[in-house]
Amino acid sequence: MRARGQNRYQIIAVCLILLSVTLNLYPAGMLSTASVQPQPTLGSPPSPTNVNGTVTVSPAAVGDATNYPLGTKLIVSIKLANASSINQYKVAIATWPTILNPLSIGYGDVFAFANGQNFTEAKCINGHGLGCGLRAAGQDGPGVVTFSELSLAGPTINQTTSTLFQVMYNVTGKGATQIHILPPTLSSGAGGNTLAVGRVDGSFSNKNCGAALCKPPSVSVSVARNSTLVQQRSILFNASRSVPLNPSASIVSYDWIFGDGNGNVVTSPIVNYTYPGAGNFVVVVRVADSSNAVGFWSFRFHISRFFIDLVIGPDDLTIDHTTFVLQGTQINIGVTVENVGTQAVNSTLAVLLSLGDRGNLTLKSRPIVNLGINDRTNMTANWDTANYAPKVYRVMGRVDPVRNGTVLVENVTSNNDISAFVQIVTISPAGLSLSVVSGVSLLSLIIIGVVVSLARRFFNRKPELEADLS
């Protein structure tokens, strides 16, 4: 019975030692199942960077619940601040015409000449006039003023802050409307180089919503930012995050104008829209709330004729062993790539092993030839881990970006690779490669096991001595 009990404690000590070895081979923080490249998400279209001036509405906010009855005339100025010399501009302003309707346009002082014959101008009010170049795109219509000037005497600007033009409005109803600047066009030089420009809207309100003047809704627009902005392919536009700013108000309508001249006005917060052809387009969305307050949002973007994108998705890298893999195990790795573009393409698909400072080792690669639209292709690789030291390794599936010669032609490259981690271990007493903390833990358990065994032997021996003395 003593031997059997002693063996039981010794077995427990050995199990604790093995458990310590298993738990301390690698700290938990070193383990990971996969590291995946970010996937396309919804995000607002980018604002211009390195802007050359800012177009603003002055005064920025006009409002009074009693001083702007129906029929009142209001003049606002469209100003350009902090701009270098220009020789041409074109700016469009939108309001809700049942609240604030444009009547006429007045000249500003951005171009100053002794006589009035050194520039040309074009104007459009409510869709009427010689300057209605956006009418075909559906944007020169009720509530929209478009004005452009071209200097015939070379680039010039009057001062740091100049007035481009003025607009006289007629107050036609009670409510609130944003005085919204659509993406402006400023150009400079003989070649008409287009300059990036910022914009700051204004607002008008002649109605109280509770204890304060009504405010236009905060319009939030996002586009599926996977860069699939290509003709004849659906694009997701989303304005559902727009919010009313007035007490107890709710959003009651959405109106989209997509600027491609088909005359469609879509009335839904979320729209899947397809452009039939390539080009540069301005999208405008108008959002109204239940207190008769109206806000706008607009942006310009480019629709491409072609779109090229090879994708390795989150589930397209498969590894049959990833954690606590014994040294010498044969690991099978699979990788799949899909052509989500509009053209058949060529590339190279590979499985790589990261060796840290020594770079990447190609476990296997093969060419992709004429991969068709929406087609998928895959490849498998074998990794013999016999000669690899116990640690965590990064395995990558990668497809080369599509090029025309040396020129990169793939529209999206952020989804061209994906990675996961593999942990190699060994059960060799001389090769545990334990850390200091792990070694101390193991030694402590060994000592505890020995002490328990000796103590058990000592206490079991004492009755025998007493029996012998008797």
Sequence and secondary structure as in RCSB ss.txt:
>XXXX:A:sequence
MRARGQNRYQIIAVCLILLSVTLNLYPAGMLSTASVQPQPTLGSPPSPTNVNGTVTVSPAAVGDATNYPLGTKLI
VSIKLANASSINQYKVAIATWPTILNPLSIGYGDVFAFANGQNFTEAKCINGHGLGCGLRAAGQDGPGVVTFSEL
SLAGPTINQTTSTLFQVMYNVTGKGATQIHILPPTLSSGAGGNTLAVGRVDGSFSNKNCGAALCKPPSVSVSVAR
NSTLVQQRSILFNASRSVPLNPSASIVSYDWIFGDGNGNVVTSPIVNYTYPGAGNFVVVVRVADSSNAVGFWSFR
FHISRFFIDLVIGPDDLTIDHTTFVLQGTQINIGVTVENVGTQAVNSTLAVLLSLGDRGNLTLKSRPIVNLGIND
RTNMTANWDTANYAPKVYRVMGRVDPVRNGTVLVENVTSNNDISAFVQIVTISPAGLSLSVVSGVSLLSLIIIGV
VVSLARRFFNRKPELEADLS
>XXXX:A:secstr
 HHHHHHHHHHHHHHHHHHHHHHHSS GGG  SEE      EE     SS S EEEEESSEEE SSS  TT EEE
EEEEEES   BSEEEEEEE  TTTEEEEEEEE SSS  SSTTSEEEEEEETTBSTT TTTTTT SSTTEEEEEEE
ESS SB SSSEEEEEEEEEEE SSSEEEEEE   EEEETTTTEEE  EEE EEEE SEETTEE    B   EEE 
SS  BTTSEEEEE TT B  STT  EEEEEEE SSSS  EE  SEEEEE SS EEEEEEEEEEETTSEEEEEEEE
EEEBS    EE  TTSEEES  SSEETT EEEEEEEEEE SSS EEEEEEEEEE GGG EEEEEEEEEEEE TT 
EEEEEEEEE TTS SSEEEEEEEE   EETTEE  S  TTSEEEEEEEEE   GGG    HHHHHHHHHHHHHHH
HHHHHHHHHHHHHHHHHHH 
